[in-house]
Amino acid sequence: MSIRLRLTLQYGGALFAAGLVQLALLQTFLEYNVVRFIFFGSRREPLPNRLDDFLEKFPIIEEFRGARLQERFAFVEETRDGMQQELLILSTIAVLVVGAVALLLGWWLAGRALAPIHQISALAGKISAGTLSQRIELAGPNDELRELADTFDLMLDRLQASFDSQRRFIANASHELRTPMAIERSIVEVELANPDASDDLVRVGEQILAVQKRSERLIDGLLTLAHSEEQVQMQSLDLAEVTNSGLAMLQPLVDASNLRVSCDLKVTEVSGNPTLLDRLVLNLIKNAVEYNKPDGWIEIRVFPIANQDCNGDGILTVENPGAVVDPADLAGLFEPFTRGQDRIGPGVGLGLSIAHAVAMAHGGSLQAEARPEGGLYLTVTIPFSAQQA
């Protein structure tokens, strides 16, 4: 049972028990005080134990001796029993009604008492590296729940400071590395442009340039990964249009690999950042090209899907054949610099990591499924824009 239900049952059970105790005390009071007062005129003097004592106390009813007196006492006892039974029934009904009201009131009070916990839980569910700026800022009395919320806010402050420091380090390191690499590339290109350069120098220079390009892709990937985890500016855009544009940019690479591409792109309005979503699409298609089979194929689909809240998501799927991937290695594909078991290629191991980070920054997700025949089936989920919802 939930805490709210347990608290409600505890409140209601305690009130029911108190009502039963009150009912028992009321019956006892009626037996030894009220009935005595009604029929004998005093709540303090004890009931006469014998008929003679009663007659001596009240001589005015001397004529009730004999059968008439016995009938009078029978009437008194019958009346008393009837009053007690009627009061018991009415009191029981009252206890049940008050108990039912207490259960409803206890449910409402428990909900109010636990509302801060639901607020903390809801915020914890929405927290990610890009939403660490949110705080609970619980108002109200300075009680245990307020202390819990304040502690949670302090923890978020420390986490945000840590993530910000990490992102600044990655961005600064990447920027600092770009300058010497650009200088090195310029020197190599100048030497390669020299007509008197020897064949060995040209061969070594081309190898250095290849390494330079790979390093530049790595630095660009680190910068994108760092920026994708920040709070991004959203706007309404068509996911199908973004996907079609990305496919057009990579068409020369697709043609060079002799791959067949089939597309089913439906108009799907989503809320996103154009630059980051464009990078996500490029990384997924490029991943499908680089880790495909010779003369293979790529299937790309974009379509909207509604949910129970009358909102929904935009779905992008990319499927391609390739090497068999162990399902146990799927989660590791989204880790930086990880390309999975037996996955080789010219990449640096950041493509899917960046795509995953971009999807998370948009409040969506990226999931991977291993095809039994080999290759991957990737599914990206991006929430609908406010206009579409």
Contacts in CASP RR format, 6 or more apart in sequence:
PFRMAT RR
TARGET T0000
AUTHOR 0000-0000-0000
METHOD contacts of the structure
MODEL  1
MSIRLRLTLQYGGALFAAGLVQLALLQTFLEYNVVRFIFFGSRREPLPNR
LDDFLEKFPIIEEFRGARLQERFAFVEETRDGMQQELLILSTIAVLVVGA
VALLLGWWLAGRALAPIHQISALAGKISAGTLSQRIELAGPNDELRELAD
TFDLMLDRLQASFDSQRRFIANASHELRTPMAIERSIVEVELANPDASDD
LVRVGEQILAVQKRSERLIDGLLTLAHSEEQVQMQSLDLAEVTNSGLAML
QPLVDASNLRVSCDLKVTEVSGNPTLLDRLVLNLIKNAVEYNKPDGWIEI
RVFPIANQDCNGDGILTVENPGAVVDPADLAGLFEPFTRGQDRIGPGVGL
GLSIAHAVAMAHGGSLQAEARPEGGLYLTVTIPFSAQQA
1 9 0 8 1.000
3 110 0 8 1.000
3 114 0 8 1.000
3 117 0 8 1.000
4 107 0 8 1.000
4 110 0 8 1.000
4 111 0 8 1.000
4 114 0 8 1.000
7 106 0 8 1.000
7 110 0 8 1.000
7 113 0 8 1.000
7 114 0 8 1.000
8 103 0 8 1.000
8 106 0 8 1.000
8 107 0 8 1.000
8 110 0 8 1.000
9 103 0 8 1.000
11 102 0 8 1.000
11 103 0 8 1.000
11 105 0 8 1.000
11 106 0 8 1.000
11 109 0 8 1.000
11 110 0 8 1.000
12 99 0 8 1.000
12 102 0 8 1.000
12 103 0 8 1.000
12 106 0 8 1.000
15 98 0 8 1.000
15 99 0 8 1.000
15 102 0 8 1.000
16 95 0 8 1.000
16 99 0 8 1.000
16 102 0 8 1.000
19 95 0 8 1.000
19 98 0 8 1.000
20 95 0 8 1.000
22 95 0 8 1.000
23 88 0 8 1.000
23 91 0 8 1.000
23 92 0 8 1.000
23 95 0 8 1.000
26 87 0 8 1.000
26 91 0 8 1.000
27 84 0 8 1.000
27 87 0 8 1.000
27 88 0 8 1.000
27 91 0 8 1.000
30 83 0 8 1.000
30 84 0 8 1.000
30 87 0 8 1.000
31 84 0 8 1.000
33 43 0 8 1.000
34 43 0 8 1.000
35 80 0 8 1.000
35 83 0 8 1.000
35 84 0 8 1.000
36 42 0 8 1.000
36 43 0 8 1.000
36 45 0 8 1.000
36 47 0 8 1.000
37 43 0 8 1.000
39 76 0 8 1.000
39 79 0 8 1.000
39 80 0 8 1.000
40 47 0 8 1.000
40 48 0 8 1.000
48 54 0 8 1.000
48 57 0 8 1.000
51 69 0 8 1.000
51 73 0 8 1.000
55 61 0 8 1.000
55 62 0 8 1.000
55 65 0 8 1.000
55 69 0 8 1.000
61 69 0 8 1.000
64 72 0 8 1.000
113 145 0 8 1.000
116 136 0 8 1.000
116 138 0 8 1.000
116 145 0 8 1.000
116 146 0 8 1.000
116 148 0 8 1.000
116 149 0 8 1.000
117 145 0 8 1.000
117 148 0 8 1.000
119 136 0 8 1.000
119 138 0 8 1.000
119 149 0 8 1.000
120 136 0 8 1.000
120 138 0 8 1.000
120 148 0 8 1.000
120 149 0 8 1.000
120 152 0 8 1.000
123 134 0 8 1.000
123 135 0 8 1.000
123 136 0 8 1.000
123 152 0 8 1.000
124 152 0 8 1.000
126 134 0 8 1.000
127 134 0 8 1.000
127 156 0 8 1.000
128 360 0 8 1.000
128 361 0 8 1.000
128 363 0 8 1.000
129 163 0 8 1.000
129 229 0 8 1.000
129 360 0 8 1.000
130 163 0 8 1.000
130 229 0 8 1.000
130 230 0 8 1.000
130 231 0 8 1.000
130 360 0 8 1.000
130 361 0 8 1.000
131 231 0 8 1.000
132 156 0 8 1.000
132 159 0 8 1.000
132 160 0 8 1.000
132 163 0 8 1.000
133 160 0 8 1.000
133 231 0 8 1.000
134 156 0 8 1.000
135 153 0 8 1.000
135 156 0 8 1.000
136 149 0 8 1.000
136 152 0 8 1.000
136 153 0 8 1.000
137 149 0 8 1.000
137 153 0 8 1.000
138 145 0 8 1.000
138 146 0 8 1.000
138 149 0 8 1.000
138 150 0 8 1.000
140 146 0 8 1.000
163 229 0 8 1.000
167 226 0 8 1.000
167 227 0 8 1.000
167 229 0 8 1.000
167 230 0 8 1.000
170 222 0 8 1.000
170 223 0 8 1.000
170 225 0 8 1.000
170 226 0 8 1.000
171 223 0 8 1.000
171 226 0 8 1.000
171 227 0 8 1.000
173 222 0 8 1.000
174 219 0 8 1.000
174 222 0 8 1.000
174 223 0 8 1.000
174 226 0 8 1.000
175 223 0 8 1.000
177 215 0 8 1.000
177 219 0 8 1.000
178 216 0 8 1.000
178 219 0 8 1.000
181 212 0 8 1.000
181 215 0 8 1.000
181 216 0 8 1.000
181 219 0 8 1.000
184 208 0 8 1.000
184 212 0 8 1.000
185 209 0 8 1.000
185 212 0 8 1.000
188 205 0 8 1.000
188 208 0 8 1.000
188 209 0 8 1.000
188 212 0 8 1.000
189 209 0 8 1.000
191 197 0 8 1.000
191 201 0 8 1.000
191 205 0 8 1.000
192 201 0 8 1.000
192 202 0 8 1.000
192 205 0 8 1.000
192 206 0 8 1.000
192 209 0 8 1.000
214 346 0 8 1.000
214 347 0 8 1.000
214 348 0 8 1.000
217 347 0 8 1.000
217 348 0 8 1.000
218 348 0 8 1.000
218 350 0 8 1.000
221 348 0 8 1.000
221 350 0 8 1.000
221 351 0 8 1.000
221 354 0 8 1.000
222 350 0 8 1.000
224 276 0 8 1.000
224 279 0 8 1.000
224 354 0 8 1.000
225 336 0 8 1.000
225 350 0 8 1.000
225 353 0 8 1.000
225 354 0 8 1.000
225 357 0 8 1.000
227 276 0 8 1.000
228 276 0 8 1.000
228 279 0 8 1.000
228 354 0 8 1.000
228 357 0 8 1.000
228 358 0 8 1.000
228 361 0 8 1.000
229 357 0 8 1.000
229 360 0 8 1.000
229 361 0 8 1.000
230 361 0 8 1.000
232 272 0 8 1.000
232 273 0 8 1.000
232 276 0 8 1.000
232 361 0 8 1.000
232 362 0 8 1.000
233 273 0 8 1.000
234 271 0 8 1.000
234 272 0 8 1.000
234 273 0 8 1.000
234 362 0 8 1.000
234 385 0 8 1.000
235 271 0 8 1.000
235 272 0 8 1.000
235 273 0 8 1.000
235 274 0 8 1.000
236 269 0 8 1.000
236 270 0 8 1.000
236 271 0 8 1.000
236 272 0 8 1.000
236 385 0 8 1.000
236 386 0 8 1.000
236 387 0 8 1.000
236 388 0 8 1.000
237 269 0 8 1.000
237 270 0 8 1.000
237 272 0 8 1.000
237 274 0 8 1.000
237 277 0 8 1.000
237 385 0 8 1.000
238 267 0 8 1.000
238 268 0 8 1.000
238 269 0 8 1.000
238 270 0 8 1.000
239 268 0 8 1.000
239 269 0 8 1.000
239 270 0 8 1.000
239 277 0 8 1.000
239 302 0 8 1.000
239 314 0 8 1.000
239 316 0 8 1.000
239 382 0 8 1.000
240 265 0 8 1.000
240 266 0 8 1.000
240 267 0 8 1.000
240 268 0 8 1.000
240 302 0 8 1.000
242 274 0 8 1.000
242 277 0 8 1.000
242 278 0 8 1.000
242 281 0 8 1.000
243 263 0 8 1.000
243 265 0 8 1.000
243 281 0 8 1.000
243 300 0 8 1.000
243 302 0 8 1.000
243 316 0 8 1.000
244 263 0 8 1.000
244 265 0 8 1.000
245 278 0 8 1.000
245 281 0 8 1.000
246 278 0 8 1.000
246 281 0 8 1.000
246 282 0 8 1.000
246 285 0 8 1.000
247 254 0 8 1.000
247 261 0 8 1.000
247 263 0 8 1.000
247 281 0 8 1.000
247 285 0 8 1.000
247 300 0 8 1.000
249 282 0 8 1.000
250 282 0 8 1.000
250 285 0 8 1.000
250 286 0 8 1.000
250 289 0 8 1.000
253 286 0 8 1.000
253 289 0 8 1.000
254 261 0 8 1.000
254 285 0 8 1.000
254 289 0 8 1.000
254 298 0 8 1.000
257 289 0 8 1.000
257 292 0 8 1.000
258 294 0 8 1.000
258 295 0 8 1.000
258 296 0 8 1.000
259 289 0 8 1.000
259 292 0 8 1.000
259 295 0 8 1.000
259 296 0 8 1.000
259 297 0 8 1.000
259 298 0 8 1.000
260 296 0 8 1.000
260 297 0 8 1.000
260 298 0 8 1.000
261 297 0 8 1.000
261 298 0 8 1.000
261 299 0 8 1.000
261 300 0 8 1.000
262 297 0 8 1.000
262 298 0 8 1.000
262 299 0 8 1.000
262 300 0 8 1.000
263 299 0 8 1.000
263 300 0 8 1.000
263 301 0 8 1.000
264 300 0 8 1.000
264 301 0 8 1.000
264 302 0 8 1.000
264 303 0 8 1.000
265 300 0 8 1.000
265 301 0 8 1.000
265 302 0 8 1.000
266 302 0 8 1.000
266 303 0 8 1.000
266 304 0 8 1.000
267 304 0 8 1.000
268 302 0 8 1.000
268 303 0 8 1.000
268 304 0 8 1.000
268 314 0 8 1.000
268 315 0 8 1.000
269 304 0 8 1.000
269 384 0 8 1.000
269 385 0 8 1.000
269 387 0 8 1.000
269 388 0 8 1.000
270 277 0 8 1.000
270 313 0 8 1.000
270 314 0 8 1.000
270 362 0 8 1.000
270 382 0 8 1.000
270 383 0 8 1.000
270 384 0 8 1.000
270 385 0 8 1.000
270 388 0 8 1.000
271 362 0 8 1.000
271 382 0 8 1.000
271 383 0 8 1.000
271 384 0 8 1.000
271 385 0 8 1.000
271 386 0 8 1.000
272 362 0 8 1.000
272 382 0 8 1.000
272 385 0 8 1.000
273 361 0 8 1.000
273 362 0 8 1.000
276 358 0 8 1.000
276 361 0 8 1.000
276 362 0 8 1.000
277 358 0 8 1.000
277 362 0 8 1.000
277 382 0 8 1.000
279 354 0 8 1.000
279 355 0 8 1.000
279 358 0 8 1.000
280 354 0 8 1.000
280 355 0 8 1.000
280 358 0 8 1.000
280 359 0 8 1.000
280 380 0 8 1.000
281 316 0 8 1.000
283 351 0 8 1.000
283 352 0 8 1.000
283 354 0 8 1.000
283 355 0 8 1.000
284 316 0 8 1.000
284 318 0 8 1.000
284 352 0 8 1.000
284 355 0 8 1.000
284 378 0 8 1.000
284 380 0 8 1.000
285 298 0 8 1.000
285 300 0 8 1.000
285 318 0 8 1.000
286 351 0 8 1.000
287 318 0 8 1.000
287 351 0 8 1.000
287 352 0 8 1.000
287 355 0 8 1.000
287 376 0 8 1.000
287 378 0 8 1.000
288 298 0 8 1.000
288 318 0 8 1.000
288 319 0 8 1.000
288 320 0 8 1.000
288 376 0 8 1.000
288 378 0 8 1.000
289 298 0 8 1.000
289 320 0 8 1.000
290 345 0 8 1.000
290 346 0 8 1.000
290 347 0 8 1.000
291 320 0 8 1.000
291 322 0 8 1.000
291 323 0 8 1.000
291 343 0 8 1.000
291 345 0 8 1.000
291 375 0 8 1.000
291 376 0 8 1.000
292 298 0 8 1.000
292 320 0 8 1.000
292 321 0 8 1.000
292 322 0 8 1.000
293 321 0 8 1.000
293 322 0 8 1.000
296 320 0 8 1.000
296 321 0 8 1.000
297 320 0 8 1.000
297 321 0 8 1.000
298 318 0 8 1.000
298 319 0 8 1.000
298 320 0 8 1.000
299 317 0 8 1.000
299 318 0 8 1.000
299 319 0 8 1.000
299 320 0 8 1.000
300 316 0 8 1.000
300 317 0 8 1.000
300 318 0 8 1.000
300 319 0 8 1.000
301 315 0 8 1.000
301 316 0 8 1.000
301 317 0 8 1.000
302 314 0 8 1.000
302 315 0 8 1.000
302 316 0 8 1.000
302 317 0 8 1.000
303 314 0 8 1.000
303 315 0 8 1.000
304 312 0 8 1.000
304 313 0 8 1.000
304 314 0 8 1.000
304 315 0 8 1.000
304 384 0 8 1.000
304 388 0 8 1.000
305 312 0 8 1.000
305 313 0 8 1.000
305 314 0 8 1.000
305 315 0 8 1.000
306 312 0 8 1.000
307 313 0 8 1.000
310 389 0 8 1.000
311 383 0 8 1.000
311 384 0 8 1.000
311 389 0 8 1.000
312 383 0 8 1.000
312 384 0 8 1.000
312 388 0 8 1.000
312 389 0 8 1.000
313 364 0 8 1.000
313 381 0 8 1.000
313 382 0 8 1.000
313 383 0 8 1.000
313 384 0 8 1.000
314 381 0 8 1.000
314 382 0 8 1.000
314 383 0 8 1.000
314 384 0 8 1.000
315 379 0 8 1.000
315 380 0 8 1.000
315 381 0 8 1.000
315 382 0 8 1.000
316 379 0 8 1.000
316 380 0 8 1.000
316 382 0 8 1.000
317 377 0 8 1.000
317 378 0 8 1.000
317 379 0 8 1.000
317 380 0 8 1.000
318 376 0 8 1.000
318 377 0 8 1.000
318 378 0 8 1.000
318 380 0 8 1.000
319 371 0 8 1.000
319 376 0 8 1.000
319 377 0 8 1.000
319 378 0 8 1.000
320 375 0 8 1.000
320 376 0 8 1.000
321 371 0 8 1.000
321 373 0 8 1.000
321 374 0 8 1.000
321 375 0 8 1.000
322 371 0 8 1.000
322 374 0 8 1.000
322 375 0 8 1.000
322 376 0 8 1.000
323 342 0 8 1.000
323 343 0 8 1.000
323 374 0 8 1.000
323 375 0 8 1.000
324 342 0 8 1.000
324 370 0 8 1.000
324 373 0 8 1.000
324 374 0 8 1.000
324 375 0 8 1.000
325 333 0 8 1.000
325 340 0 8 1.000
325 341 0 8 1.000
325 343 0 8 1.000
325 370 0 8 1.000
325 371 0 8 1.000
325 374 0 8 1.000
325 375 0 8 1.000
325 376 0 8 1.000
326 341 0 8 1.000
326 370 0 8 1.000
327 370 0 8 1.000
329 340 0 8 1.000
329 341 0 8 1.000
330 368 0 8 1.000
330 369 0 8 1.000
330 370 0 8 1.000
332 338 0 8 1.000
332 340 0 8 1.000
333 339 0 8 1.000
333 340 0 8 1.000
333 352 0 8 1.000
333 368 0 8 1.000
334 352 0 8 1.000
334 353 0 8 1.000
334 356 0 8 1.000
334 366 0 8 1.000
334 368 0 8 1.000
335 353 0 8 1.000
336 349 0 8 1.000
336 350 0 8 1.000
336 353 0 8 1.000
337 348 0 8 1.000
337 349 0 8 1.000
337 350 0 8 1.000
337 353 0 8 1.000
338 349 0 8 1.000
338 353 0 8 1.000
339 345 0 8 1.000
339 347 0 8 1.000
339 349 0 8 1.000
352 366 0 8 1.000
352 368 0 8 1.000
352 378 0 8 1.000
355 366 0 8 1.000
355 380 0 8 1.000
356 366 0 8 1.000
359 365 0 8 1.000
359 366 0 8 1.000
359 380 0 8 1.000
359 381 0 8 1.000
359 382 0 8 1.000
360 366 0 8 1.000
362 382 0 8 1.000
362 383 0 8 1.000
363 382 0 8 1.000
363 383 0 8 1.000
364 380 0 8 1.000
364 381 0 8 1.000
364 382 0 8 1.000
364 383 0 8 1.000
365 380 0 8 1.000
365 381 0 8 1.000
366 378 0 8 1.000
366 379 0 8 1.000
366 380 0 8 1.000
366 381 0 8 1.000
367 378 0 8 1.000
367 379 0 8 1.000
367 381 0 8 1.000
368 376 0 8 1.000
368 377 0 8 1.000
368 378 0 8 1.000
368 379 0 8 1.000
369 376 0 8 1.000
369 377 0 8 1.000
369 378 0 8 1.000
369 379 0 8 1.000
370 376 0 8 1.000
370 377 0 8 1.000
371 377 0 8 1.000
END
